[in-house]
Amino acid sequence: MEKGIQTTVVIGTLNRPNVVMSLINQLLEESKKIQLEIIVVDQSTPENYNELAKKFPKQINFKLTHFDKPNTVKYLNYGWKQAQAQVILFLDDDVTLTKKTIQTHLEAYKNSSVNGVAGRVINDGEKISQDSSVGKIKWFGAIFTKNFSYEKEVFCGFPYGCNMSFRKRALQEIGGFDEKLSPPIYAFNEIDLGFRINKRWKNSILFSPEALVYHRRYKRGGTRNDFAPEDIFNSIQFNYGYFLGKNFSWIENIICFIRRFPYQIIKEPKAIPFVLNGFIKGKKFS
């Protein structure tokens, strides 16, 4: 580990060179106060990658690599495995930091029982949540509550993927993010990881409201328009089933299905074959 580096920031980007450069410029300012290592994994077309490479900082701790094919879980695992720091902060390319974001993530790890930090996220146009059920998994996966704009500190079941950090040793012990999740956006990767961390170390993911980012969710680039909506929907449903099959017992699955499937049948009947296929795969790896 390079002396002085306090955290490694891992960012994935897809066909948004100007957007990710906005975040990198913020991190350049933060690096004047905190020793940072920045790992950016670009998954763009060659022309967008070349545009980013021309603008990318020529500093030793700012590192840019390129994947030919977009793969969220692979870039997340690549990032923490390459990291020199013992705290890994994952950010989406389209977030805006505050002066306290990174420092608050780091401060949380002074508590030895904390293995992950879910930072607060306010999406553009979002109302502030008053619900303290932040990042909760209910009825063994029948219901997920997010509420990451909440304003008070609580322990949670999983983080918001655009603003989350973990101890490197915790990621090593549980094997990092699950690369068996289905493309194109590899949905449920942070939910699955959060569940497994809390299963290993109970109540060890802290939701910290001062570790705040504003999530811009730009209309262009990223998952907004680079993948077909049908492919995204099918992938989400498959990964949902995979998460259930992999992480819960048969009895827990039955309770979940009783609670969830009436909604699924009425609201999303097309999802059921994908959920079931994912569930079968999940049971194979449970």
MARGU-624092 format. One record per residue: x, y, z of N, C-alpha, C, O in turn; residue number from 0. Coordinates in steps of 0.001 Angstrom, whole numbers. Each point is the difference from the previous one (the first is absolute). Last residue first. Layout:
       n_x       n_y       n_z      ca_x      ca_y      ca_z       c_x       c_y       c_z       o_x       o_y       o_z   resi
         X         Y         Z         X         Y         Z         X         Y         Z         X         Y         Z    NUM
...
END
This chain:
       n_x       n_y       n_z      ca_x      ca_y      ca_z       c_x       c_y       c_z       o_x       o_y       o_z   resi
    -26322    -21691     -4390      -284       331      1400       798      -891       961      -118       143      1217    285
      -256       -74     -6223      1192       575       619      -213       374      1449       826       690       597    284
     -4243     -2640     -3334      1175      -801      -352      1252       501       705       932      -764       253    283
     -5055      3121        74         8     -1192       842      1230      -888      -296       505      -686       889    282
     -1285      4509     -3598       446       366      1350        74     -1200       928       921      -108       809    281
     -2696      -402     -5159      1449       183       -45       530       313      1388      1042      -514       407    280
     -5649       260      -827       585     -1337      -194      1520        82       -34       687      -835       589    279
     -3074      4888      -455      -133      -714      1268       655     -1384       -82       708      -414       918    278
     -1098      3043     -4810      1048       496       878         8      -742      1330      1057      -303       554    277
     -4499      -674     -3525      1272      -464      -561      1176       441       867       932      -766       246    276
     -5215      2367       907       132     -1439       279      1306      -568      -550       639      -824       654    275
     -1721      5342     -1577       218      -173      1440       252     -1473       317       924      -337       740    274
     -2163      1349     -5103      1373       430       245       357      -141      1479      1110      -408       342    273
     -5570      -537     -1783       958     -1000      -519      1453       370       288       822      -877       267    272
     -4259      4050      1115        32     -1259       758       970     -1031      -586       757      -592       769    271
     -2034      5175     -2426      1237      -172       761       159     -1407       558      1117      -438       278    270
     -4983      2181     -2665      1094      -349      -916      1300      -282       745       912      -627      -540    269
     -4883      2201      2816       -48     -1427      -345      1129      -434      -928       420     -1157        36    268
     -1568      5284      3173      1125      -310      -880         0     -1476      -398       964      -708       291    267
     -4556      2769      2376       697      1175      -527      1060      -334     -1043       176       747      -963    266
     -2904     -4200      3154      -897      1069      -444       750      1098      -743      -427       437     -1068    265
      2812     -4093      2960      -955      -543      -974      -880      1106      -579      -302         4     -1194    264
      3344      1051      4683       704      -315     -1237      -962      -475     -1083       124       383     -1163    263
     -1763       396      5550       361      1257      -673       619      -294     -1361      -352       628      -999    262
      -549     -4338      3652     -1257       639      -431       232      1331      -711      -658       312      -993    261
      4501     -2615      2867      -508      -442     -1294     -1383       535      -372      -241       206     -1190    260
      2839       579      5506       367       752     -1199      -785      -361     -1250      -343       884      -785    259
      -139     -3021      5254      -155      1448       160       142       750     -1326      -711       975      -241    258
      1391     -5628       413     -1385       243       416      -273      1504        86     -1071       483      -368    257
      5480     -1867      -480      -868      -169     -1159     -1463       248       341      -735       588      -794    256
      3984      -480      4320       188      1108      -950      -975       -98     -1159      -634       992      -359    255
       763     -4562      3391      -584      1187       646        82      1205      -934      -962       756      -141    254
      3129     -4634     -1287     -1458      -181       -41      -707      1199       620      -986       493      -548    253
      5709      -656       788      -471       251     -1371     -1522      -103       -98      -643       820      -655    252
      2726     -2011      4697         2      1461      -184      -487       376     -1393      -717       986      -171    251
      1286     -5515      1037     -1107       512       826      -107      1508      -143     -1098       541      -134    250
      4729     -2652     -1987     -1270      -313      -664     -1187       542       797      -941       540      -581    249
      5475      2109      1331      -399     -1407        67     -1322      -207      -738      -676       961      -365    248
      4218      3025     -1003     -1009      -358       986      -322     -1493       -65       191      -650     -1028    247
      3009      3065     -1920       236       512      1354      -988      -451      1069       245       216      1188    246
      -175     -1373     -6121      1354      -137       519        78       257      1505       737      -685       709    245
     -4808      1277     -3257       395     -1399        33      1329      -221       681       185      -998       696    244
     -1783      5468     -1339      -860      -759       919       468     -1442       137       117      -516      1111    243
      2107      3270     -4251       267       464      1366      -814      -798      1016       524      -411      1035    242
     -1395      -325     -5590      1304      -557       377       353       373      1435       481      -836       765    241
     -4326      2742     -2697      -199     -1412       299      1287      -665       457        -9      -822       916    240
       354      5244     -2347      -834       -52      1202      -216     -1453       426       178      -346      1168    239
      1972      1165     -5215       892       190      1140      -760        27      1322       530      -400      1036    238
     -3007       116     -5062       828     -1197       146       885       111      1238       106      -947       778    237
     -2627      4719     -1965      -859     -1065       534       786     -1297       210      -193      -691      1000    236
      2418      4379     -2984      -370       317      1378      -807     -1136       612       256      -410      1132    235
       804       121     -5705      1175      -205       842      -320       253      1468       421      -761       871    234
     -3705      1697     -4127       192     -1444       132      1171      -326       925       -64      -940       792    233
      -744      5501     -1826     -1091      -564       799       219     -1490       251      -115      -472      1131    232
      3119      2678     -4044       190       443      1380     -1055      -630       910       327      -511      1071    231
      -710      -182     -5672      1128      -757       538       254       361      1456       312      -866       818    230
     -3594      3299     -3137      -450     -1381       223      1107      -851       598      -246      -816       888    229
      1221      5298     -2209      -825       -82      1213      -470     -1417       314       -52      -398      1164    228
      4693      1337     -3817     -1428       -59      -308      -816      -138      1283       364      -796       865    227
      4403      3335      -882      -526     -1354        -2     -1498        45      -288      -685       950       376    226
      3315      3002       -55       955      -876      -657      -452     -1458       -54       641      -830      -645    225
     -2646      5008      2734      -358      -263     -1399       965      -943      -720       -72      -144     -1220    224
        52      1126      6131     -1181       727      -475      -386      -398     -1431     -1178      -208      -289    223
      5002     -1145      3197     -1063      -971      -283     -1252       675      -543     -1005      -663      -258    222
      5497      3250      -569      -248      -935      1090     -1057     -1016      -381       -30      -474     -1136    221
      -381      4918     -1659      1109      -821       468      -375      -905      1152     -1143        -7       457    220
     -1838      4326     -1083       832      -629     -1015      1091      -823       650       541       374      1041    219
     -3652      2087      1553      -846      -696      -967       817      -754     -1042      -478      -968      -591    218
      2031      1959      5816       -73       641     -1316      -779      -857      -996        16     -1229        60    217
       730      1453      5190      -744      -922      -872      -228       614     -1393     -1138       187      -431    216
      3145      1435      4924      -557       784     -1108      -816      -835      -976      -935       510      -619    215
      2241      -605      6042        51      -893     -1154      -733       661     -1165     -1221       159        33    214
      3932      1359      4691     -1167       328      -831       140      -777     -1305       976       151      -735    213
      1084     -1343      5864       217       402     -1394     -1335       383      -616     -1061      -472       410    212
      3414      -342      4962     -1056       316      -971       557       223     -1400      1054       609      -180    211
       -58     -1999      5250       743      -504     -1162      -900       131     -1229      -364      -989      -636    210
     -1367      2048      4833       947      1046      -388       927      -441     -1129       692       825      -598    209
     -4009     -3807      2580      -604      1075      -794       965      1099      -424      -234       666     -1009    208
       760     -6073      2009       539      1251       541      -500      1174      -836       461       176     -1128    207
     -1249     -5758      2356      -475      1077      -863       401      1314       642      -424       316      1112    206
      2754     -5358      -528      -534      1224       601      -477       956     -1079       745       311      -929    205
       377     -5819      1823       -62      1020     -1055      -747      1205       560     -1178       -85       346    204
      1814     -3984      2143      1324       586      -230        36       957     -1186      1070       463      -395    203
     -4317     -3875      2967       -85      1458       180      1350       673      -196       465       741       866    202
       434     -5718      -701     -1323       590       221        86      1506       263       864       470       741    201
      2217     -3866     -3539       228       896      1130     -1279       808       238      -244       989      -692    200
        45     -4468     -2481      1279      -354       611       255       822      1265       444      -534      1017    199
     -4248      1480     -3557      -146     -1384       458      1266      -457       714       -66      -725       993    198
       -13      4930     -3069      -758        12      1252      -258     -1405       538      -172      -187      1204    197
      2365       606     -5364       825       623      1045      -726       -13      1335       589      -337      1027    196
     -2931     -1192     -4815      1036      -949       408       918       576      1077       438      -725       893    195
     -3833      3479     -2784      -601     -1118       728      1073      -942       521       -51      -429      1153    194
      1406      3957     -3961      -395       473      1321      -589     -1107       845       301      -105      1189    193
       739      -867     -5687      1207       199       790      -345       442      1422       553      -521       969    192
     -4103        83     -4028       587     -1306       290      1235       148       883       165      -745       967    191
     -2110      4662     -2561      -911      -635       957       567     -1351       435        11      -327      1187    190
      2209      2719     -4568       255       590      1311      -918      -582      1078       379       -73      1169    189
      -858     -1481     -5670      1367      -260       453       255       584      1381       637      -653       826    188
     -4735       708     -3777        51      -678      1296      1423      -245       494       185      -691      1002    187
      -744      1483     -6285      -818       470      1113       123      -909      1207       288     -1190      -129    186
      2010      1770     -4496       408      -785      1165      -705       486      1270       620       218      1042    185
      -937      1170     -5879       389       940      1056       334      -703      1312       356       659       977    184
     -1708     -2996     -5215      1081       948      -290       400       918      1150      1117       516       -21    183
     -1076     -5370       762        54      1313      -644     -1381       425      -490      -921      -816        41    182
      1794     -2599      4275      -244        84     -1441       139      1430      -525      -392       948       680    181
      2976     -3709      3571     -1175       812      -304       -83       255     -1505      1013        30      -698    180
      2646     -2225      2967      -998      -854      -657     -1282       769      -299      -880      -520      -686    179
      4795      2195      3104       100       130     -1453      -925      -957      -751        19       -48     -1230    178
       163      2594      6277      -298     -1281      -649       -22       168     -1518      -879       669      -543    177
      3883      2155      4354     -1280        18      -701      -168     -1281      -815       975      -563      -497    176
      2442       130      4545      -391      1149      -808     -1374      -130      -624      -861      -711       519    175
      3191     -2373      2673       196      -229     -1430      -488      1119      -901      -130      -194     -1209    174
       411      -300      6199     -1231      -540      -572        83      -168     -1519      -971      -404      -640    173
      4741      2017      3220      -512     -1165       735     -1254      -590      -628      -201     -1214        49    172
      2234      5237     -1791       834     -1185      -231      -607     -1244       647       -16     -1077      -596    171
     -2001      5245      1394      -230      -424     -1384       798     -1256      -320      -492      -899      -683    170
      1252      2870      4813     -1341      -591       -13      -337      -499     -1401      -563     -1082      -163    169
      4608      3431       794        88     -1355       544     -1364      -687        51       -78     -1221      -127    168
       435      5770     -1268       522      -926      -996        37     -1424       531      -296      -945      -731    167
     -3312      4563      2359      1361      -412       323       464     -1010     -1047      -750      -895      -391    166
     -2932      4437     -1156       189     -1231       771      1455      -129       419       899       562      -626    165
     -5148      3061     -1681      1392      -350       276        55     -1243       877      -964      -344       684    164
     -2470      3652     -4272       150     -1044      1017      1484      -289       205       801       123      -927    163
     -4285      2378     -2496       711       666      1097       123      -985      1158      -813        14       924    162
     -1430     -1117     -5016       703      1177      -511       825       701      1070       736       939      -302    161
     -3645     -4901      1046      1225      -280      -727       784      1204      -461      1198      -119      -258    160
     -4165      -546      4718      -319       484     -1341      1304       -60      -795      1012       565       415    159
     -1725     -3980      3805       219      1396      -366      -581       346     -1358      -521      -867      -702    158
     -1059     -2845      4777       782       126     -1223       153      1475      -335      -799       814       462    157
     -1186     -2217      3645       246     -1322      -559       852        13     -1255       690      -974      -301    156
      -518      4579      4643      -841      -396     -1136       426     -1353      -541      1059      -527       340    155
      -882      4412      4180       617     -1141      -667      -944      -507     -1084     -1220        54       156    154
      1411      5201      1317      -575     -1291       382       867     -1099      -605       794       256      -906    153
     -1327      5622      1472       876     -1157       -59      -706     -1256       504      -595         4      1078    152
     -1931      4293     -3508       572      -424      1273       810     -1280      -168      -254      -798      -902    151
     -2433      3188     -2571       926       971       585       670      -445      1299       786       758       569    150
     -2854     -2934     -5658      -311       188      1423      1116       786       693      1145       -12      -454    149
     -1468     -1725     -4165        59      1446       240      -307       342      1455       -24      1171       379    148
      -130     -5654     -2343      1367       445       260       147      1527        92      1112       508       146    147
     -4831     -4282      -715       -65      1180       881      1379       576       324       251       399      1137    146
     -2219     -5169     -2701      1262       716      -237        99      1229       908       730       -35       991    145
     -3238     -5126     -1017      -218      1432       199      1346       704      -111       994      -443       576    144
     -3458     -4501     -2199      1220       749       260      -377      1465       206      -729       576      -807    143
     -1802     -5838       850       -72      1455       -50      1378       569       296       701      -477       893    142
     -1268     -4192     -1146     -1256       370      -663       -73      1508      -237      -580       454      -987    141
      4164     -3037      3325       177       452     -1371     -1281       339      -738        46       342     -1182    140
        44     -1887      5783       970      -856      -698        97       330     -1491       120      -891      -841    139
     -2710      3581      3947      -667     -1238      -416       907      -821      -908      -431      -522     -1029    138
      2440      5145      1224     -1102      -479       833      -620     -1261      -595         3      -211     -1213    137
      4560      3765      1257      -526     -1169      -700     -1066      -615       892       300      -446      1107    136
      2104      5724     -1507      -504     -1151       741      -518     -1096      -931      -575       284     -1051    135
      2628      4661       901       691     -1199      -478      -408     -1256       728       852      -749       479    134
     -2792      4563      1980       996       274     -1033       695     -1305      -383       554      -692       854    133
     -4747      2576      2005       311     -1330      -551       947       157     -1184      -398      -167     -1153    132
     -1672      3829      3658      1285      -465       520       377     -1398      -486      1063      -508       358    131
     -4117      4785     -2425      -101     -1397       396      1383      -516       415       948        60      -783    130
     -2237      4218     -1231      -162        31      1459       -50     -1414       582      -236      -178      1195    129
      2412      2652     -5985      -774     -1046       657       -37       212      1511       995       387       612    128
      -565      3244     -4826       745      -587      1108      -889      -992       739     -1126       320       380    127
       572       734     -5682      -403       525      1296       771      -719      1100       290     -1191      -116    126
      1380      1981     -5159      -536      -916      1005      -396       741      1275       684       930       427    125
      1557       704     -4630     -1455        38        17      -637      -855      1077     -1227       -71        74    124
      6108     -1215     -1273      -601      1237      -496     -1520      -114         1      -556      -960      -533    123
      3101     -1998      4066      -137        38     -1449      -642      1321      -416      -802       570       740    122
      3712     -2089      3673     -1181       771      -407         1        71     -1520       849       662      -597    121
      1632     -3784      4740      -143       334     -1420     -1290       788      -194     -1081      -442       389    120
      4971     -1471      3695     -1303       576      -345       -14       410     -1471      1002       481      -529    119
      2174     -4553      2278      -112      1449        -3     -1398       440      -381      -736      -717      -678    118
      2818     -3802      3005      -943       428     -1033      -119      1511        92      -535       527       976    117
      4492     -4154       697      -734      1247       214      -878       262     -1217       471        37     -1137    116
      2331     -4479      3851      -474       690     -1192      -748      1257       385      -590        85      1077    115
      2647     -2885      2153       664      -581     -1173      -439       640     -1301       615      -224     -1043    114
      -447      1046      6823      -544       441     -1288       823      -595     -1132      1213       195       -70    113
      -147      -651      4766     -1097      -894      -368      -630       369     -1340      -832      -748      -515    112
      4395      3272      2729       505     -1261      -550     -1103      -965      -427       259      -942      -749    111
        52      6390       863      -735     -1033       730       354     -1352      -626      -335      -264     -1155    110
      2024      3908      -894       644        38      1313      -690      -975       953       584      -446       987    109
     -2131      1439     -5444       806     -1202       199       877        62      1251       748      -936       280    108
     -3583      4587     -1873      -825     -1115       479       839     -1222       343      -376      -782       873    107
      2262      4748     -2905      -207       115      1448      -755     -1205       553       258      -437      1122    106
       353       937     -5865      1196      -439       710      -201         1      1511       429      -930       683    105
     -3907      2588     -3458       208     -1437      -244      1172      -501       837      -104     -1028       670    104
      -541      5592      -648      -987      -693       822        68     -1504      -198      -114      -761       960    103
      2837      3581     -3630       471       -20      1373      -965      -741       916       432      -692       922    102
     -1641      1410     -5442      1060      -992       139       472      -100      1446       205     -1099       515    101
     -3694      4335     -1445      -327     -1350      -492      1086     -1017       330      -258      -980       699    100
      -169      5988       169        91     -1003      1061      -121     -1437      -500       186      -933       782     99
      -554      4961     -3516      1294       117       666       206     -1091      1046      1133      -286       388     98
     -4307      -943     -4442        31      1150       895      1384        26       659       810      -902      -211     97
     -2382     -1206     -4863       394      -172      1385      -299      1251       820      -278      1067      -548     96
     -2000     -3395     -4026       686      1194       480       260      -167      1491      -907      -323       767     95
        71     -3353     -5167      -342       544      1308       800      1268       255      1077       211      -557     94
     -1087     -3682     -3261      -890      1159       -97      -465       495      1369     -1161       372       164     93
      4014     -4312     -1063       649      1134      -659      -838      1270        21       530      1089      -223     92
      -667     -4835      4195      -414       106     -1400       623      1248      -611       363       942       704     91
      1960     -3591      3471      -864      1106      -410      -428      -180     -1448       781      -468      -829     90
      1772     -2159      5425      -532      -148     -1348      -964      1146      -288      -937       240       762     89
      5274     -1436      2800     -1208       798      -230      -405      -135     -1461       782       310      -899     88
      2467     -2977      4824      -309       159     -1419     -1337       728      -133     -1018      -460       516     87
      5337      -523      3193     -1401       424      -119      -248       310     -1467       717       797      -605     86
      3543     -2113      1847      -797     -1004       702     -1468       388       107      -813      -778       499     85
      4708      2059     -4499      -551       367      1301      -797     -1155       606      -344      -966      -681     84
      2283       754     -3710      1072        25       983      -531       276      1408       609      -414       986     83
     -3092     -1958     -5566       114      1113       939      1168      -161       957       298     -1102       461     82
     -2146     -1963     -3962      1161       808      -363       331      1053      1058      1088       575       -17     81
     -4909     -3352       484      1168      -890        -3      1288       755      -351      1083      -366       454     80
     -5328      2554      -569       459      -236      1376      1208      -921        56       817       104       915     79
     -2631       938     -5252       374      1192       741       518      -299      1389      1073       473       373     78
     -2858     -3926     -3179      1320       461      -459       480      1162       858      1162        49       402     77
     -5526     -1538       294       998      -913       567      1419       380      -424       935       -74       797     76
     -4471      2544     -2644         6       202      1447      1059      -884       665       748       458       864     75
     -1532      -974     -5454       767      1217       265        33       303      1497       995       522       503     74
     -3448     -4278     -1900      1422      -200      -266       791      1264       261      1112       -66       524     73
     -5841       142      -153       610      -739      1110      1493      -235      -230       772       -29       958     72
     -3274      2327     -4403        31       715      1271       731      -772      1083       894       546       648     71
      -393      -348     -5992      -302     -1047       972       161       597      1394      1116       172       490     70
      -548       932     -6298      -516       452      1300      -366     -1176       897      -674      -939      -425     69
      4592       792     -3340     -1420      -331       142      -494       445      1366       622      -330      1010     68
      3849      1199     -2298      -637        10     -1320     -1503      -229        92      -765       503      -824     67
      3972      1928      4539      -594     -1307      -284      -704        87     -1354      -737       950      -264     66
      4888      2093      2856     -1114      -136      -933      -429     -1450      -117       833      -890      -173     65
      1832      4757      3816        96     -1233      -780     -1245      -138      -851      -980       714       213     64
      3952      3067      3166     -1070      -245      -969       266     -1303      -735      1096      -224      -516     63
       433      3305      5290       267     -1102      -921     -1223      -287      -869     -1123       -87       497     62
      3810      3526      3295     -1194         5      -848       242      -988     -1146       870       209      -845     61
      2505       847      4095     -1070      -707       692     -1332        47      -751     -1007      -495       506     60
      5024      2689     -2192       343     -1393       278     -1136      -785       641      -134     -1196      -256     59
      -709      5258     -3197       505      -113      1362       145     -1464       360      -776      -839      -458     58
     -1078      3703     -3523      1279      -721       -72       647        -5      1382      1113       490       189     57
     -6562       -56     -1915      1160       562       712      1239      -885      -104       -90     -1224        96     56
     -3725      1399     -3994       203      -633      1295      1263       531       674      1018       185      -666     55
     -2914       783     -3858      -283       947      1080       421      -514      1373        61       770       959     54
       366     -3376     -5015       685      1270      -269      -135       974      1167       899       802       252     53
     -3212     -4976      -219      1430      -175       237       781      1291      -215       990       254       686     52
     -5669      -465     -1693       264        37      1433      1501       -73       281       511       718       859     51
     -1895     -1170     -5311      -298      1357       467       305       143      1485       574      1001       429     50
      -227     -5257     -2350      1102       861      -431      -213      1445       450       947       686       385     49
     -4411     -3795       385      1160      -291       846      1164       922      -357       657       545       887     48
     -4453      -348     -3590      -248       616      1298      1146      -263       974       352       872       795     47
      -123     -2886     -5044        72      1454      -144      -249       720      1326       653       999       301     46
      -972     -5833      -555      1363       528      -108        68      1526       -93       892       617       583     45
     -5011     -2677      2052       489      -198     -1359      1387       627      -100       338       868       805     44
     -1456     -2111      4142      -629       723     -1105       465      -504     -1364       852      -880      -115     43
        20       164      5119      -571     -1122      -751      -638       495     -1301      -915      -622      -539     42
      4679      2030      4859      -805       456     -1123      -456     -1203      -817       799      -877      -328     41
       993      1909      5498      -121     -1074      -990      -964       473     -1081     -1210        75       216     40
      4509      2209      3876     -1134       172      -910        28     -1123     -1028       996      -199      -695     39
      1199      1589      5763        18     -1003     -1066     -1276       165      -823     -1105      -231       491     38
      4281      3057      3442     -1188        -3      -861       197     -1038     -1098       972        57      -754     37
       922      1428      6018       337      -714     -1224     -1293       -72      -806     -1043      -366       541     36
      2685      3946      3599      -914      -847      -747       730      -762     -1098       978       477      -577     35
      -441      2809      5291       796      -820      -909      -907     -1032      -669      -468      -935       648     34
     -1105      5873      1081        10     -1411       387       834      -774     -1020      -123       222     -1205     33
      -297      4481       749      -251      -114      1440       159     -1435       501       416      -224      1137     32
        59      1497     -5727       856       998       662      -124       -99      1523       870       463       737     31
     -3579     -3030     -3749      1321      -601       198      1001       984       606      1075      -405       443     30
     -5542      1672     -1751         9      -749      1253      1388      -567       296       383      -132      1162     29
     -1059      2327     -5264       -62       962      1097        70      -715      1342       692       446       915     28
      -942     -3119     -4707      1278       717       -12        59      1008      1133      1032       138       657     27
     -5063     -2329     -1482       938      -830       755      1405       595         4       751      -181       958     26
     -4124      2259     -3525      -341       126      1420       999      -778       859       420       468      1058     25
       -19      -930     -5648       456      1331       413      -352       280      1461       762       651       716     24
     -2366     -4607     -2671      1447       -81       187       567      1345       440       904        46       835     23
     -5466      -280     -2010       265      -643      1282      1499       -71       270       434       234      1128     22
     -1716      1453     -5267      -512       905      1028       268      -575      1391       415       725       905     21
       529     -3364     -4648      1041       999       252      -455      1027      1028       820       530       749     20
     -3854     -3816     -2301       957      -560       949      1129       979       288       547        -6      1103     19
     -3760      1326     -4288      -636      -193      1305      1018      -517      1009       104       535      1104     18
      1178       -74     -5616      -120      1307       644      -598      -109      1397       372       742       909     17
        49     -4704     -3625      1308       564       385      -102      1341       710       756       253       938     16
     -3886     -4417     -2070      -289      1319       566      1311       674       417       192       280      1183     15
     -1080     -5025     -2790      -365       974     -1033      -440      1347       560      -909       639      -529     14
      1802     -3891      4156      -423      -559     -1279      -500      1121      -908     -1107       512       172     13
      4023     -1876      4886      -643       973      -879      -264      -618     -1364       752      -854      -470     12
       739       -25      6177      -230      -552     -1326      -698      1037      -860      -839       756       489     11
      4098      -635      4199     -1074       581      -817       -78      -763     -1316      1016      -194      -667     10
      1368       292      6035      -187      -773     -1236     -1219       543      -725     -1075       132       586      9
      4886      1367      3467     -1303       283      -595       -81      -719     -1339       847       197      -872      8
      2108      -739      5717        -6      -148     -1453     -1415       223      -493      -941      -631       481      7
      3677      2462      4188     -1089      -742      -645       240       -73     -1496       586       900      -602      6
      2797       713      3614     -1051      -274       971     -1161      -782      -585      -599      -831       684      5
      6213      1623     -1479     -1276      -102      -696     -1076      -447       978       115     -1054       626      4
      4579      1477       671      -798      1226       -15     -1336      -108      -689      -875       828       255      3
      4928     -4132     -1483      -117       764      1231      -860      1230      -206       186       755      -955      2
      -802     -5308     -1854       764      1231       -72      -258       843      1238     -1148       212       391      1
       876     -5660      -667      -843      1203         0       871      1243         0       914       109       817      0
END
